[in-house]
Amino acid sequence: MKKTLIPLGLFIVLVVFLAIGLTRDPSQVPSPLIGKAAPIFTAPRLHDASQQFSSKDMLGKVWLLNVWASWCVACRQEHPILMEFAKTKTVPLIGLDYKDQMADGLKWLARFGDPYDLSVTDRDGRIGIDFGVYGVPETFVIDKAGMIRHKQIGPVTEEALRDTILPLIQELQK
């Protein structure tokens, strides 16, 4: 009798864990980098590979790092929102073209518009790996000291911008 109860008990525990997992929002995966220093990187600019951008250049500023790619379907979903946000000039918006060909990234921006103050290329994905990127798009709010304060997994929505990102930016700019 005890031998038949053990598999049943294990099955019930497994079902409980599965049920809990299904109630979680996959866009709310906690990042271990929140509250830690953003990885320092230097990368070629997308529009002119002979020029480099360093994340050190942003020290003393609150800024957004938006990880995107021309092959990313969800990036098209957030792009109009980023285009409108860029018009506000609230904070610098830096694009990280992730695992993409430079020509494809440039063509994509020419077609859909360029909301970024500047974009850099991360062809091999190393910068994305350092930031713990799960997939594109992802957006990071980085404070004046270079600390990651928020990670938006998936497309930036109007709600996320209004309810989470903008209030955080306003707080960090004080």
N, C-alpha and C positions, 0 to 999 in steps of 0.2 A: 504494500500500500504506500509506504514512504517513497519508494522508487518512482511511483507514478506522480506523486505530488511535487517532486523536485522539478521535472520539466514543465509542469503546469505553472508553478511559481515563477520560474524563469521566463516563461512566455508572458505572464501577466506583467512582470517588471518591464520586459521589452515593449509591450503594448503601451504601458504608461509613459515610458521615455519617448516613444514615437508620437504619442498624442501631445505631449508637451512640446516637442519639436515642431509639430505641425501648427501650433498656435503662435509661433514666433515669426516676426517679420524679418525676412532675409536681408532687408536693407539696413537693419539695425545690428549688424554684426559688430561687436565692440572691437575697437582697434587698440592694440597694446601701445601704440605710439601716441595716443591722446595724452597731453600733459608732458610729453618728452620733446627733446630737441628734434626739429625736422632734419632729415639727412642733408648734409651739405653736398651740393653737386655743382658741376660746371658742365655745360652742354652747348653744342653749336646752335645758333639761332636758325630757325626754320627758313626764314626769308633770306638769310645770308650766312651760310655755313662758315664763312671765314671769321665771323664775329662770335664770341662766346658770351654766355650769360652764366653768372654764378648766383646761387641762392644767397650767398653772403651779401650781394648787392642790395638785398631786401631788408637787411637788419635795420631796425628802427621804424619799419613800416608794417602795418597790418596788410596782409595780401591773401589772395586766393590762388591756389594751384589747381587747375582743372586738367585732369588726365583724359585725353580724347584720342580718337583715331579716325581716319577716313573710312575704314571698313566697319566701324561701329554703328549699328542701327540705332541704338538707344541714344547715341550722341546727337543724332538728328532731332530727336525728341526734345532734348534740353537746349539745343542751339538757339532757337528763337528767344528763350528766356535769358540766356547769356547775352544775346545781342541787345536786349532791352536793358539788362543790368549794366552793361558796359557803358551805355549812354549816361548813366548817373555819375560815373567817375568816382564812386564811393571809395573803392580801394583798387590797387593794381590787380589786374586779372592776367595771370601768366598761364599760357597753355603748354601742356606737355604732350606732344604728338608721340603716342606710345606704339612701339613695334610697327612702324609704318614707313613706307618709302617717302622721302622728302617730296618728290614730285606729286605723289598722291595727296599728301597733306596740303600742299600749296594749291592744288586744283580744287580740293574740297573747300578750303577757305575762300577761294575766288568765287566758287559757285554759291555758297550759302552765306557768305559774309564773314568778316573777321572781328570777333568781339575782343580779342586779346590785345593787351598792351604790347606783348611780344609772345612768341611761341618758340619753344626749343624742341629739338628732336631727340627721341630716346629709341633709336632704331633697335637696339639689342634688348631693351627692356630693363636694363640694370638699375636705372633711377626708379622706375616703377617698383621693382623688387625691393629696393631700399625703403620705399614708402609703404610697402605691404599692400600693393595694389592687387585686388582680387580679380578685377576686370574693369573694363571701361564702360561708361564714364565713372570717374570718382573725382571728388573735389575736396580739397583740404583748406581749412582756414588756419592761417599761420600768423602768430602775433608778432609784436615788435621785437621780442627777444629771440625769435626764431623757433618758438614752441608750437607744435601742432595742437590746436584747440578744438578742432572738430573735423570729422571725416564724413562726407556725404557719399554713401555707396549708391551707385545708380544715378540716373539723371537728376539734375537739380530741377525741382518743380517750383511752381509759384508759391505753393504752401511752404515748402522747405526754406525757400529764400525769405519769405515774409515772416515765418514763425520761428525759425531757428538761426539761419545764417546772418540775416541783417541785424537782429537784436544782439547777437554775439559780436559782430563787427563793431557796432556802436559802443558796446561795453568795452571792447579792447582798445578802441581809439581814444578813450578818456585819459 
